[in-house]
Amino acid sequence: MEKKYGTTKAIPQMILAGASCDDIFVIVLFTTFLSMAQGGSAHVMDFVNIPISIVLGVLLGAVVGYALYLFFETVYARKHCVRNSMKVIIVLGFSFLLIAIEGWLEGKVSVSGLLAVVSMACVLKFKSTEFVSKRLSEKFGKLWLAAEVVLFVLVGAAVDIRYTLSAGLAAVLMIAVALVCRAVGVLLCVTGTQLSWKERIFCVIAYLPKATVQAAIGSVPLSAGLPCGKIILSVAVLAIIITAPIGAIGIDCSYKTLLEKN
């Protein structure tokens, strides 16, 4: 995006937005199936609650995001300066609050806290001035530099290499099949758009890597005490090892060829 490749048709923006929504749906479904695995049975309401949690999460986040926007604008109108660093702290605080609300309402109302956080950020981005949203984005990007190191170090420390090796070819085959299905899904999504075939191929390549969400949720079954926890974590790490380099190298080597520079 910074190098202005594919920005005429907003391809990088589309991939970013789609990947974020994809991660949210993955986390919501993962949480649902994890609760089924812990309970030992599946109920119809478990599946009914998925769209409910998505809709309520979006609405809750939108309301909180709009309230924060009004707060920042009111404070600015009254000549009170709120530094961007303080805005980051406030937004982070409300993000943790939204995650906590999901836990408080568990068993009563299904709400996706993570989706609420994304929705809140989208509303702030849409309503705030370009300068403010850009500064906030830069500051959160700096926070992520430290957070991603902590995340992957913790995942690496939890991995038992023996389970990763024992997963063997079956795990690699499962990952390969998943990537093929993912590629087909991306091609179906861009069918009927104005994207050329080169641009569609780039979208497929850009959707190959999976790392952050696998790192974040891969160890959850293990910490939840499920017997299959170690093998799930090992396969999640194996997916990162296989897909992350393929995607990163593929994107770096192909974007100049497959995308047009604005």
Buried (B, 14 or more C-beta within 10 A) or exposed (E): EEEEBBBEBEBBEBBEEBBEEBBBEBBBEBBBEBBBBEEEEEEEEBEEBBEBBBBBBBBBBBBBBBEBBEEBBEEEEEEEEEEBEEBBEBBEEBBEBBBEBBEEBEEEEBBBBBBBBBBBBBBBBEBBEEEBBEBBEEBBEEEEEEEEEEBBEEBEEBBBEEBBEEBEEEBBEBBEEEBEEBBEEBBEBBEEEEBEEEBBBBBBBBBBBBBBBBBBBBBBBBEEEBEEBBBBBBBBBBBBEBBBEBBEEBBEEBBEEBBBEE
